[in-house]
Amino acid sequence: MQNFLRDAVEFMPILLQGVWLTVVVTIGSLLLSTVLGLLWALMRVSGIRVLTGLSAGLINVIRGIPIIVLLFYLYFVMPDFGVALTALQASIIGLGIAYSAYQAENFRAGIEAIDKGQIEAAQTIGMGWWLTMRRVVLPQAVRIVLPPYGNVMIMMLKDSSQASTITVAELALQGKLIASSTFKNTSVFTLVALMYLTMSIPLILLVRHFENKAKRK
C-alpha cells in the first residue's frame, strides 16, 4: 500500500495532463455528436423521403464502421486528400461522427414519443413544421432523451481512450507510457482505472437522477 501511494504521488501530475486531454476530447466530441445527431434525427422525421433515406443511410454507415477505423481514416488518410488534421482534431471529429448515429436514434425516439395530437394541434393554429419542432416537440423530447443522453456521455468518456491510437496523449496513453518506462504496471493502471471511475461516477449519478425524475412524471 505504501508503494502504491508513493507511486501515486509520483505519477499523478503526468496522469492529470492526460485527464485534461480526456476531458477535452469527451466534451468536444459530445458537442459535435449532439449537433449531428439532432440533424440526422430531424432529417429522419421530416417526412421528406430523400432526407429520410439519406439520414437512415448515413446512420447505418456510421454505425457499421468501428471507431478506431474512423480515427485512422481521418488522421492518416485525409491528408492524402489535402485535409491535414491534428491528432486531437481527428479524435474529436471521429468520436463525434461515430456517436452521432447513436445520438440520432435517441433523439428520434424522443421526438416520436411525443403525442401526435400535439403536433396536429400546433399545425392547426398555423405553425409550420420547424416552428412546431422548436416550440412544441423538441422541448418535450429533451426531457425524454436525457437518461440515454447521459449514458452516451459515460460511454464517450471511456471511448475517448481510443484517441490514444492516433497519438493523443490522453489518460490511457499516458498510463501506458509511464508503465512501459517504469514497469510498475499494477500501480499505474490501478491509478488510471480509479481516475476513469472518478470521472464516471458523477455522470452515473446524474443519469440516475434524470431516470428517477422521469419516472416521477
FIKOLZA-1660 file (N, C-alpha, C; in steps of 0.1 Angstrom, whole numbers, plus 5000, padded with zeros to 4 digits):
% residues 217
   i   px   py   pz ch aa at
   1 5008 4988 5000  A  M  N
   1 5000 5000 5000  A  M CA
   1 5009 5013 5000  A  M  C
   2 5019 5012 5008  A  Q  N
   2 5028 5024 5008  A  Q CA
   2 5035 5026 4995  A  Q  C
   3 5039 5016 4988  A  N  N
   3 5044 5017 4975  A  N CA
   3 5035 5023 4965  A  N  C
   4 5022 5019 4966  A  F  N
   4 5012 5024 4957  A  F CA
   4 5010 5039 4959  A  F  C
   5 5009 5043 4972  A  L  N
   5 5007 5057 4975  A  L CA
   5 5019 5066 4970  A  L  C
   6 5031 5060 4972  A  R  N
   6 5043 5067 4967  A  R CA
   6 5043 5068 4952  A  R  C
   7 5039 5058 4945  A  D  N
   7 5038 5058 4930  A  D CA
   7 5027 5068 4926  A  D  C
   8 5016 5068 4934  A  A  N
   8 5005 5078 4930  A  A CA
   8 5010 5092 4931  A  A  C
   9 5017 5095 4941  A  V  N
   9 5022 5109 4942  A  V CA
   9 5032 5112 4931  A  V  C
  10 5040 5102 4927  A  E  N
  10 5050 5105 4916  A  E CA
  10 5043 5106 4903  A  E  C
  11 5033 5097 4900  A  F  N
  11 5028 5097 4886  A  F CA
  11 5015 5106 4884  A  F  C
  12 5009 5110 4895  A  M  N
  12 4997 5118 4894  A  M CA
  12 4998 5130 4885  A  M  C
  13 5009 5138 4886  A  P  N
  13 5009 5150 4878  A  P CA
  13 5009 5147 4863  A  P  C
  14 5016 5137 4859  A  I  N
  14 5016 5133 4845  A  I CA
  14 5003 5128 4840  A  I  C
  15 4996 5119 4849  A  L  N
  15 4983 5114 4845  A  L CA
  15 4973 5125 4845  A  L  C
  16 4974 5135 4853  A  L  N
  16 4964 5146 4852  A  L CA
  16 4965 5154 4839  A  L  C
  17 4977 5154 4833  A  Q  N
  17 4978 5160 4820  A  Q CA
  17 4970 5152 4810  A  Q  C
  18 4970 5139 4812  A  G  N
  18 4962 5130 4803  A  G CA
  18 4947 5132 4806  A  G  C
  19 4943 5134 4818  A  V  N
  19 4929 5137 4822  A  V CA
  19 4924 5149 4815  A  V  C
  20 4932 5159 4814  A  W  N
  20 4928 5172 4807  A  W CA
  20 4925 5169 4793  A  W  C
  21 4933 5162 4786  A  L  N
  21 4930 5158 4772  A  L CA
  21 4918 5149 4771  A  L  C
  22 4917 5140 4780  A  T  N
  22 4905 5131 4780  A  T CA
  22 4892 5140 4781  A  T  C
  23 4892 5150 4790  A  V  N
  23 4880 5158 4791  A  V CA
  23 4878 5167 4779  A  V  C
  24 4889 5172 4773  A  V  N
  24 4887 5180 4760  A  V CA
  24 4881 5171 4749  A  V  C
  25 4887 5159 4747  A  V  N
  25 4881 5150 4737  A  V CA
  25 4867 5147 4739  A  V  C
  26 4864 5144 4752  A  T  N
  26 4850 5140 4755  A  T CA
  26 4840 5151 4753  A  T  C
  27 4843 5163 4758  A  I  N
  27 4834 5174 4756  A  I CA
  27 4833 5178 4742  A  I  C
  28 4844 5179 4735  A  G  N
  28 4844 5183 4720  A  G CA
  28 4835 5173 4712  A  G  C
  29 4838 5160 4714  A  S  N
  29 4831 5150 4706  A  S CA
  29 4816 5149 4710  A  S  C
  30 4813 5152 4723  A  L  N
  30 4799 5152 4728  A  L CA
  30 4791 5163 4721  A  L  C
  31 4797 5175 4720  A  L  N
  31 4790 5186 4714  A  L CA
  31 4788 5184 4699  A  L  C
  32 4798 5178 4692  A  L  N
  32 4797 5175 4678  A  L CA
  32 4787 5165 4676  A  L  C
  33 4787 5154 4684  A  S  N
  33 4777 5143 4682  A  S CA
  33 4763 5148 4685  A  S  C
  34 4761 5157 4694  A  T  N
  34 4748 5162 4697  A  T CA
  34 4742 5170 4685  A  T  C
  35 4751 5179 4679  A  V  N
  35 4746 5187 4668  A  V CA
  35 4743 5178 4656  A  V  C
  36 4752 5169 4653  A  L  N
  36 4750 5160 4641  A  L CA
  36 4739 5150 4644  A  L  C
  37 4738 5145 4656  A  G  N
  37 4727 5135 4659  A  G CA
  37 4713 5142 4658  A  G  C
  38 4712 5154 4663  A  L  N
  38 4699 5161 4662  A  L CA
  38 4696 5164 4647  A  L  C
  39 4706 5167 4639  A  L  N
  39 4704 5170 4625  A  L CA
  39 4699 5157 4618  A  L  C
  40 4706 5146 4621  A  W  N
  40 4702 5133 4614  A  W CA
  40 4688 5129 4619  A  W  C
  41 4684 5132 4632  A  A  N
  41 4671 5128 4637  A  A CA
  41 4660 5137 4630  A  A  C
  42 4663 5150 4629  A  L  N
  42 4653 5158 4622  A  L CA
  42 4651 5155 4608  A  L  C
  43 4662 5151 4601  A  M  N
  43 4660 5146 4587  A  M CA
  43 4652 5134 4587  A  M  C
  44 4654 5125 4597  A  R  N
  44 4647 5112 4597  A  R CA
  44 4632 5114 4599  A  R  C
  45 4628 5123 4607  A  V  N
  45 4614 5125 4610  A  V CA
  45 4607 5136 4601  A  V  C
  46 4615 5141 4591  A  S  N
  46 4610 5153 4584  A  S CA
  46 4598 5149 4575  A  S  C
  47 4597 5136 4571  A  G  N
  47 4586 5132 4562  A  G CA
  47 4590 5134 4548  A  G  C
  48 4602 5140 4545  A  I  N
  48 4607 5141 4531  A  I CA
  48 4615 5129 4528  A  I  C
  49 4611 5121 4518  A  R  N
  49 4616 5108 4515  A  R CA
  49 4631 5109 4513  A  R  C
  50 4636 5119 4505  A  V  N
  50 4650 5119 4502  A  V CA
  50 4658 5121 4515  A  V  C
  51 4654 5131 4524  A  L  N
  51 4661 5133 4536  A  L CA
  51 4660 5122 4546  A  L  C
  52 4649 5115 4546  A  T  N
  52 4647 5103 4555  A  T CA
  52 4656 5092 4550  A  T  C
  53 4657 5090 4537  A  G  N
  53 4666 5079 4532  A  G CA
  53 4680 5082 4534  A  G  C
  54 4684 5095 4532  A  L  N
  54 4698 5099 4534  A  L CA
  54 4702 5098 4548  A  L  C
  55 4694 5102 4557  A  S  N
  55 4697 5101 4572  A  S CA
  55 4698 5087 4576  A  S  C
  56 4689 5078 4572  A  A  N
  56 4690 5064 4575  A  A CA
  56 4702 5058 4570  A  A  C
  57 4706 5061 4557  A  G  N
  57 4718 5056 4552  A  G CA
  57 4731 5060 4559  A  G  C
  58 4731 5073 4562  A  L  N
  58 4743 5078 4570  A  L CA
  58 4744 5071 4583  A  L  C
  59 4733 5070 4590  A  I  N
  59 4733 5064 4604  A  I CA
  59 4738 5049 4603  A  I  C
  60 4734 5042 4593  A  N  N
  60 4738 5028 4591  A  N CA
  60 4753 5027 4588  A  N  C
  61 4757 5036 4579  A  V  N
  61 4771 5036 4575  A  V CA
  61 4780 5039 4587  A  V  C
  62 4777 5049 4595  A  I  N
  62 4785 5053 4606  A  I CA
  62 4785 5042 4617  A  I  C
  63 4773 5036 4619  A  R  N
  63 4773 5025 4629  A  R CA
  63 4780 5013 4625  A  R  C
  64 4782 5011 4612  A  G  N
  64 4789 5000 4607  A  G CA
  64 4804 5001 4607  A  G  C
  65 4810 5013 4609  A  I  N
  65 4824 5015 4609  A  I CA
  65 4830 5016 4623  A  I  C
  66 4839 5007 4627  A  P  N
  66 4845 5008 4640  A  P CA
  66 4851 5022 4643  A  P  C
  67 4850 5027 4655  A  I  N
  67 4856 5040 4658  A  I CA
  67 4870 5041 4655  A  I  C
  68 4878 5030 4658  A  I  N
  68 4892 5031 4656  A  I CA
  68 4896 5032 4641  A  I  C
  69 4888 5026 4632  A  V  N
  69 4890 5027 4618  A  V CA
  69 4886 5042 4613  A  V  C
  70 4876 5047 4619  A  L  N
  70 4872 5061 4615  A  L CA
  70 4883 5071 4620  A  L  C
  71 4889 5068 4631  A  L  N
  71 4900 5077 4636  A  L CA
  71 4912 5076 4627  A  L  C
  72 4916 5063 4623  A  F  N
  72 4927 5061 4614  A  F CA
  72 4924 5068 4601  A  F  C
  73 4912 5067 4596  A  Y  N
  73 4909 5073 4583  A  Y CA
  73 4911 5088 4583  A  Y  C
  74 4906 5095 4594  A  L  N
  74 4906 5109 4595  A  L CA
  74 4921 5114 4597  A  L  C
  75 4929 5106 4604  A  Y  N
  75 4942 5111 4608  A  Y CA
  75 4953 5107 4597  A  Y  C
  76 4951 5095 4591  A  F  N
  76 4961 5090 4582  A  F CA
  76 4958 5091 4568  A  F  C
  77 4945 5091 4564  A  V  N
  77 4940 5091 4550  A  V CA
  77 4937 5104 4545  A  V  C
  78 4930 5112 4554  A  M  N
  78 4926 5126 4549  A  M CA
  78 4937 5135 4544  A  M  C
  79 4949 5134 4549  A  P  N
  79 4960 5142 4544  A  P CA
  79 4962 5139 4529  A  P  C
  80 4959 5127 4524  A  D  N
  80 4961 5123 4510  A  D CA
  80 4951 5132 4501  A  D  C
  81 4941 5137 4508  A  F  N
  81 4931 5145 4500  A  F CA
  81 4933 5160 4503  A  F  C
  82 4944 5163 4510  A  G  N
  82 4947 5177 4513  A  G CA
  82 4941 5182 4526  A  G  C
  83 4936 5173 4534  A  V  N
  83 4930 5178 4547  A  V CA
  83 4938 5172 4558  A  V  C
  84 4947 5180 4564  A  A  N
  84 4955 5175 4575  A  A CA
  84 4950 5179 4588  A  A  C
  85 4946 5170 4596  A  L  N
  85 4941 5173 4610  A  L CA
  85 4951 5169 4620  A  L  C
  86 4951 5176 4631  A  T  N
  86 4959 5172 4642  A  T CA
  86 4953 5160 4649  A  T  C
  87 4961 5153 4657  A  A  N
  87 4955 5141 4663  A  A CA
  87 4943 5144 4672  A  A  C
  88 4944 5156 4679  A  L  N
  88 4933 5160 4688  A  L CA
  88 4920 5163 4679  A  L  C
  89 4922 5170 4668  A  Q  N
  89 4911 5174 4660  A  Q CA
  89 4905 5161 4654  A  Q  C
  90 4913 5152 4649  A  A  N
  90 4908 5139 4644  A  A CA
  90 4900 5131 4654  A  A  C
  91 4905 5131 4666  A  S  N
  91 4899 5124 4677  A  S CA
  91 4885 5129 4680  A  S  C
  92 4884 5143 4681  A  I  N
  92 4871 5149 4684  A  I CA
  92 4861 5147 4673  A  I  C
  93 4866 5149 4660  A  I  N
  93 4857 5147 4649  A  I CA
  93 4853 5132 4647  A  I  C
  94 4863 5123 4649  A  G  N
  94 4860 5109 4647  A  G CA
  94 4850 5104 4657  A  G  C
  95 4852 5107 4670  A  L  N
  95 4843 5103 4680  A  L CA
  95 4829 5110 4679  A  L  C
  96 4830 5122 4675  A  G  N
  96 4817 5130 4673  A  G CA
  96 4809 5124 4662  A  G  C
  97 4815 5120 4651  A  I  N
  97 4808 5114 4640  A  I CA
  97 4802 5100 4644  A  I  C
  98 4811 5092 4650  A  A  N
  98 4807 5079 4654  A  A CA
  98 4795 5079 4664  A  A  C
  99 4795 5088 4673  A  Y  N
  99 4784 5088 4683  A  Y CA
  99 4772 5095 4678  A  Y  C
 100 4774 5103 4667  A  S  N
 100 4762 5110 4662  A  S CA
 100 4751 5100 4658  A  S  C
 101 4755 5088 4653  A  A  N
 101 4745 5078 4649  A  A CA
 101 4736 5074 4661  A  A  C
 102 4743 5072 4673  A  Y  N
 102 4736 5067 4685  A  Y CA
 102 4727 5079 4690  A  Y  C
 103 4733 5091 4690  A  Q  N
 103 4725 5103 4694  A  Q CA
 103 4713 5105 4685  A  Q  C
 104 4714 5102 4672  A  A  N
 104 4703 5104 4663  A  A CA
 104 4692 5095 4667  A  A  C
 105 4695 5082 4670  A  E  N
 105 4684 5073 4674  A  E CA
 105 4678 5077 4687  A  E  C
 106 4686 5082 4696  A  N  N
 106 4680 5086 4709  A  N CA
 106 4670 5098 4706  A  N  C
 107 4675 5108 4698  A  F  N
 107 4667 5119 4696  A  F CA
 107 4654 5116 4688  A  F  C
 108 4656 5107 4678  A  R  N
 108 4644 5102 4670  A  R CA
 108 4634 5096 4679  A  R  C
 109 4638 5087 4688  A  A  N
 109 4629 5080 4697  A  A CA
 109 4622 5090 4706  A  A  C
 110 4629 5101 4711  A  G  N
 110 4623 5111 4719  A  G CA
 110 4612 5119 4711  A  G  C
 111 4616 5122 4699  A  I  N
 111 4606 5130 4690  A  I CA
 111 4594 5122 4687  A  I  C
 112 4596 5109 4684  A  E  N
 112 4584 5101 4680  A  E CA
 112 4576 5097 4693  A  E  C
 113 4581 5099 4705  A  A  N
 113 4573 5096 4717  A  A CA
 113 4563 5107 4720  A  A  C
 114 4564 5119 4714  A  I  N
 114 4555 5130 4716  A  I CA
 114 4542 5127 4710  A  I  C
 115 4531 5130 4717  A  D  N
 115 4518 5127 4712  A  D CA
 115 4515 5134 4699  A  D  C
 116 4511 5127 4689  A  K  N
 116 4508 5132 4676  A  K CA
 116 4497 5143 4676  A  K  C
 117 4489 5142 4686  A  G  N
 117 4478 5152 4687  A  G CA
 117 4483 5166 4689  A  G  C
 118 4494 5167 4697  A  Q  N
 118 4500 5180 4699  A  Q CA
 118 4506 5186 4687  A  Q  C
 119 4512 5178 4678  A  I  N
 119 4517 5182 4666  A  I CA
 119 4506 5187 4656  A  I  C
 120 4495 5179 4656  A  E  N
 120 4484 5183 4647  A  E CA
 120 4477 5196 4652  A  E  C
 121 4477 5198 4666  A  A  N
 121 4471 5210 4671  A  A CA
 121 4479 5222 4668  A  A  C
 122 4493 5220 4669  A  A  N
 122 4502 5231 4665  A  A CA
 122 4500 5235 4651  A  A  C
 123 4499 5225 4642  A  Q  N
 123 4498 5228 4628  A  Q CA
 123 4484 5234 4624  A  Q  C
 124 4474 5231 4632  A  T  N
 124 4461 5236 4630  A  T CA
 124 4460 5251 4633  A  T  C
 125 4468 5256 4642  A  I  N
 125 4468 5270 4645  A  I CA
 125 4479 5278 4637  A  I  C
 126 4484 5271 4627  A  G  N
 126 4492 5278 4617  A  G CA
 126 4507 5277 4619  A  G  C
 127 4512 5268 4628  A  M  N
 127 4526 5266 4630  A  M CA
 127 4531 5258 4618  A  M  C
 128 4543 5261 4613  A  G  N
 128 4550 5253 4603  A  G CA
 128 4557 5242 4610  A  G  C
 129 4563 5233 4601  A  W  N
 129 4570 5221 4607  A  W CA
 129 4581 5225 4616  A  W  C
 130 4590 5234 4612  A  W  N
 130 4601 5238 4620  A  W CA
 130 4597 5245 4633  A  W  C
 131 4587 5254 4632  A  L  N
 131 4582 5261 4644  A  L CA
 131 4576 5251 4654  A  L  C
 132 4569 5241 4649  A  T  N
 132 4563 5230 4657  A  T CA
 132 4573 5223 4664  A  T  C
 133 4584 5219 4657  A  M  N
 133 4595 5212 4663  A  M CA
 133 4602 5220 4674  A  M  C
 134 4604 5233 4671  A  R  N
 134 4612 5241 4680  A  R CA
 134 4604 5245 4693  A  R  C
 135 4591 5247 4692  A  R  N
 135 4583 5252 4703  A  R CA
 135 4575 5241 4710  A  R  C
 136 4572 5230 4703  A  V  N
 136 4563 5220 4709  A  V CA
 136 4570 5207 4711  A  V  C
 137 4577 5202 4701  A  V  N
 137 4582 5188 4701  A  V CA
 137 4595 5187 4709  A  V  C
 138 4605 5195 4704  A  L  N
 138 4619 5194 4710  A  L CA
 138 4620 5197 4725  A  L  C
 139 4613 5207 4730  A  P  N
 139 4613 5209 4745  A  P CA
 139 4609 5197 4753  A  P  C
 140 4599 5190 4748  A  Q  N
 140 4594 5178 4755  A  Q CA
 140 4603 5166 4752  A  Q  C
 141 4608 5165 4740  A  A  N
 141 4617 5154 4737  A  A CA
 141 4630 5154 4744  A  A  C
 142 4635 5166 4747  A  V  N
 142 4647 5167 4755  A  V CA
 142 4646 5160 4768  A  V  C
 143 4635 5162 4775  A  R  N
 143 4633 5156 4788  A  R CA
 143 4633 5140 4787  A  R  C
 144 4628 5135 4776  A  I  N
 144 4627 5121 4774  A  I CA
 144 4641 5115 4771  A  I  C
 145 4649 5122 4764  A  V  N
 145 4662 5117 4759  A  V CA
 145 4673 5119 4769  A  V  C
 146 4671 5127 4780  A  L  N
 146 4681 5130 4790  A  L CA
 146 4688 5117 4795  A  L  C
 147 4680 5107 4800  A  P  N
 147 4687 5095 4806  A  P CA
 147 4696 5088 4795  A  P  C
 148 4691 5085 4783  A  P  N
 148 4700 5078 4774  A  P CA
 148 4712 5088 4769  A  P  C
 149 4709 5101 4769  A  Y  N
 149 4720 5110 4766  A  Y CA
 149 4731 5109 4777  A  Y  C
 150 4727 5108 4789  A  G  N
 150 4737 5106 4800  A  G CA
 150 4745 5094 4798  A  G  C
 151 4739 5083 4794  A  N  N
 151 4746 5070 4791  A  N CA
 151 4756 5072 4780  A  N  C
 152 4752 5080 4770  A  V  N
 152 4762 5083 4759  A  V CA
 152 4774 5090 4764  A  V  C
 153 4772 5100 4773  A  M  N
 153 4783 5107 4779  A  M CA
 153 4793 5098 4785  A  M  C
 154 4788 5088 4793  A  I  N
 154 4796 5079 4800  A  I CA
 154 4804 5070 4790  A  I  C
 155 4797 5065 4780  A  M  N
 155 4804 5057 4770  A  M CA
 155 4815 5065 4762  A  M  C
 156 4811 5077 4760  A  M  N
 156 4821 5086 4752  A  M CA
 156 4833 5089 4761  A  M  C
 157 4831 5091 4774  A  L  N
 157 4843 5093 4782  A  L CA
 157 4852 5081 4782  A  L  C
 158 4847 5069 4782  A  K  N
 158 4855 5057 4782  A  K CA
 158 4861 5055 4768  A  K  C
 159 4853 5058 4758  A  D  N
 159 4859 5055 4744  A  D CA
 159 4868 5066 4740  A  D  C
 160 4869 5077 4748  A  S  N
 160 4880 5087 4745  A  S CA
 160 4894 5081 4745  A  S  C
 161 4895 5070 4752  A  S  N
 161 4908 5063 4753  A  S CA
 161 4912 5058 4739  A  S  C
 162 4903 5057 4730  A  Q  N
 162 4907 5052 4716  A  Q CA
 162 4915 5063 4709  A  Q  C
 163 4914 5075 4714  A  A  N
 163 4922 5086 4708  A  A CA
 163 4937 5083 4709  A  A  C
 164 4941 5074 4719  A  S  N
 164 4955 5071 4721  A  S CA
 164 4961 5064 4709  A  S  C
 165 4952 5058 4701  A  T  N
 165 4957 5050 4689  A  T CA
 165 4962 5059 4678  A  T  C
 166 4959 5072 4679  A  I  N
 166 4964 5082 4669  A  I CA
 166 4973 5092 4677  A  I  C
 167 4979 5088 4687  A  T  N
 167 4989 5096 4695  A  T CA
 167 4984 5107 4704  A  T  C
 168 4971 5108 4706  A  V  N
 168 4967 5118 4716  A  V CA
 168 4970 5113 4730  A  V  C
 169 4978 5121 4737  A  A  N
 169 4983 5116 4750  A  A CA
 169 4973 5118 4761  A  A  C
 170 4961 5112 4759  A  E  N
 170 4951 5113 4770  A  E CA
 170 4955 5103 4781  A  E  C
 171 4946 5101 4790  A  L  N
 171 4949 5093 4802  A  L CA
 171 4954 5079 4799  A  L  C
 172 4947 5072 4790  A  A  N
 172 4951 5058 4788  A  A CA
 172 4965 5058 4782  A  A  C
 173 4969 5067 4773  A  L  N
 173 4982 5066 4767  A  L CA
 173 4993 5071 4777  A  L  C
 174 4990 5081 4785  A  Q  N
 174 4999 5085 4795  A  Q CA
 174 5002 5073 4805  A  Q  C
 175 4992 5066 4808  A  G  N
 175 4994 5055 4817  A  G CA
 175 5002 5044 4810  A  G  C
 176 5000 5042 4798  A  K  N
 176 5008 5032 4790  A  K CA
 176 5022 5036 4789  A  K  C
 177 5025 5049 4787  A  L  N
 177 5039 5053 4786  A  L CA
 177 5046 5052 4799  A  L  C
 178 5039 5056 4810  A  I  N
 178 5045 5055 4823  A  I CA
 178 5048 5041 4827  A  I  C
 179 5039 5032 4824  A  A  N
 179 5040 5018 4827  A  A CA
 179 5052 5011 4819  A  A  C
 180 5053 5015 4807  A  S  N
 180 5064 5009 4798  A  S CA
 180 5078 5014 4802  A  S  C
 181 5078 5026 4808  A  S  N
 181 5091 5031 4812  A  S CA
 181 5095 5028 4827  A  S  C
 182 5085 5025 4835  A  T  N
 182 5088 5022 4849  A  T CA
 182 5086 5007 4853  A  T  C
 183 5078 5000 4844  A  F  N
 183 5074 4986 4847  A  F CA
 183 5066 4984 4859  A  F  C
 184 5059 4995 4864  A  K  N
 184 5050 4995 4875  A  K CA
 184 5036 4994 4870  A  K  C
 185 5033 4983 4863  A  N  N
 185 5020 4981 4857  A  N CA
 185 5008 4982 4867  A  N  C
 186 5010 4975 4878  A  T  N
 186 4999 4974 4888  A  T CA
 186 4995 4988 4893  A  T  C
 187 5005 4995 4897  A  S  N
 187 5003 5009 4903  A  S CA
 187 4997 5018 4892  A  S  C
 188 5003 5018 4881  A  V  N
 188 4999 5028 4870  A  V CA
 188 4985 5025 4865  A  V  C
 189 4982 5013 4862  A  F  N
 189 4969 5010 4856  A  F CA
 189 4958 5010 4867  A  F  C
 190 4961 5008 4879  A  T  N
 190 4952 5009 4890  A  T CA
 190 4948 5024 4891  A  T  C
 191 4958 5033 4891  A  L  N
 191 4956 5047 4891  A  L CA
 191 4947 5052 4879  A  L  C
 192 4950 5047 4867  A  V  N
 192 4943 5050 4855  A  V CA
 192 4928 5046 4857  A  V  C
 193 4926 5034 4862  A  A  N
 193 4912 5029 4864  A  A CA
 193 4905 5037 4874  A  A  C
 194 4911 5041 4885  A  L  N
 194 4905 5049 4895  A  L CA
 194 4902 5063 4890  A  L  C
 195 4910 5068 4881  A  M  N
 195 4908 5082 4876  A  M CA
 195 4896 5082 4866  A  M  C
 196 4895 5071 4858  A  Y  N
 196 4883 5070 4849  A  Y CA
 196 4871 5068 4858  A  Y  C
 197 4871 5060 4868  A  L  N
 197 4860 5058 4877  A  L CA
 197 4856 5071 4884  A  L  C
 198 4866 5079 4888  A  T  N
 198 4863 5092 4894  A  T CA
 198 4855 5101 4885  A  T  C
 199 4859 5101 4872  A  M  N
 199 4852 5110 4863  A  M CA
 199 4838 5104 4859  A  M  C
 200 4837 5091 4859  A  S  N
 200 4824 5085 4855  A  S CA
 200 4813 5085 4866  A  S  C
 201 4817 5084 4878  A  I  N
 201 4807 5084 4889  A  I CA
 201 4798 5096 4889  A  I  C
 202 4803 5108 4888  A  P  N
 202 4793 5120 4887  A  P CA
 202 4783 5118 4876  A  P  C
 203 4788 5113 4864  A  L  N
 203 4779 5111 4853  A  L CA
 203 4769 5101 4856  A  L  C
 204 4773 5090 4862  A  I  N
 204 4764 5079 4866  A  I CA
 204 4753 5084 4875  A  I  C
 205 4757 5092 4885  A  L  N
 205 4747 5097 4894  A  L CA
 205 4738 5107 4887  A  L  C
 206 4743 5115 4878  A  L  N
 206 4735 5124 4870  A  L CA
 206 4724 5116 4862  A  L  C
 207 4729 5106 4856  A  V  N
 207 4719 5097 4848  A  V CA
 207 4708 5091 4857  A  V  C
 208 4712 5087 4869  A  R  N
 208 4703 5081 4878  A  R CA
 208 4693 5092 4882  A  R  C
 209 4698 5104 4884  A  H  N
 209 4689 5115 4888  A  H CA
 209 4678 5117 4877  A  H  C
 210 4683 5118 4865  A  F  N
 210 4674 5120 4854  A  F CA
 210 4663 5109 4852  A  F  C
 211 4668 5096 4854  A  E  N
 211 4659 5085 4853  A  E CA
 211 4649 5085 4864  A  E  C
 212 4653 5088 4876  A  N  N
 212 4643 5089 4887  A  N CA
 212 4633 5100 4885  A  N  C
 213 4638 5112 4880  A  K  N
 213 4629 5123 4877  A  K CA
 213 4619 5120 4866  A  K  C
 214 4624 5112 4856  A  A  N
 214 4615 5108 4845  A  A CA
 214 4604 5099 4850  A  A  C
 215 4607 5090 4860  A  K  N
 215 4598 5080 4865  A  K CA
 215 4587 5087 4873  A  K  C
 216 4590 5098 4879  A  R  N
 216 4581 5105 4888  A  R CA
 216 4570 5113 4880  A  R  C
 217 4573 5115 4867  A  K  N
 217 4564 5123 4859  A  K CA
 217 4553 5114 4853  A  K  C
% end
